[in-house]
Amino acid sequence: MKSQIITFLIAFLLLGCKNEKKTIFYPSKGTFKNKQTIQMNDMSSEEIIRRYERFDYSNENDTLYSFSLESKINRKEVAMFPRSLGLIKSKNILRISKDSISAGYTKSFGFEKLDEILEKFYLNNGKDGNFSDSPEKAILMIEPSVYKEKEGLENRLQRIVDSFDNLNSKVEVKLELYIVLAVPIPKPPPPTL
């Protein structure tokens, strides 16, 4: 009888456990609500640039670009916003290039210092003029040098999200991760004489 109960419990646990991955949304689940989501995972850098150059800001409340990151235990959906989010102070933007991180007007750091810089950037609260005024105003901008290669964007995003999750686990207030893709600005046409 005892062995039957143990067998039943083991079978129940094995059959009852689902292997569904939990989905985590960045900056939040509400960002994705009632939006047409366009996945960027399979886009080339040329396609990303072309779509962002033609982004229809009149329909920006209907469309959202996102990138999916998969792991063994969960799936992360990262919203990728167009460059034009209105007027933003330079110190509220942390620029991420292929091999460095730039904050404010003058500070530049190696990408290996991401954890340290991300913490200082988000938790600065206006103390250092080169870092964000507050966590609510903090924006990460990924420069084109990162996503010229698809693996570059995916690897950088994974590293950024992991670092952000680590920081978020240390603070009392939930932080939100806003990522903007910088698109090269086309040269203006020559002046007409």
C-alpha positions, 0 to 999 in steps of 0.5 A: 500500500505504501509503495502504491502511494509513493508511486502515485505521488511520483506519477502525479508530480511528473505528470502535473509539472508543466515545462512551460517557460515563464515569460518576463517582459521588459520594461513591463508586461503592460508595454506589450498590451494591445500592441502588434508585436514585431519580432526582430530576432530574424531580421538582418541589421539592414532590415532593422535600420530600414524598418526604424527609418520608416517607423510610423510615429502616428501608429507608435501606440499600435506597434512594438518591436521586440527581441526574444531571449530564450534560456532553459528556465524562462523567455525574455521579451525585450521591447526595442523603442525607436530613437525618437522618444522626444527630448531626452537629456543626454545624461539620461541615456547610457550609450552602448557600442560594440566595445564601450559604454558612454554616459553623459557627455564625457564618460566612457567605459569598457563594456566589461564594467557594465554591472558597475556602470548600470548600477551607478546609472540607474541609482545616481538620482542626479548626484553625478551630472554624467548619469541619469537624474532618476531610474524613471528617466534612464534609457539604454541606447544601443548603437549600430556597431552592436547590431551590425551582426545579429549575434552581436545584438543578441549577445549584448542584449542578453548581457544587458538583461542579465546585468539589469536583472542582477541590479533589480534583485538588489533594490527595493523599487522595481526598475524598468529597462527601456532600450532604444536602438540608435539608427544611423541618421542619413546624410541630408541632400546637398543644398540646391543653388 
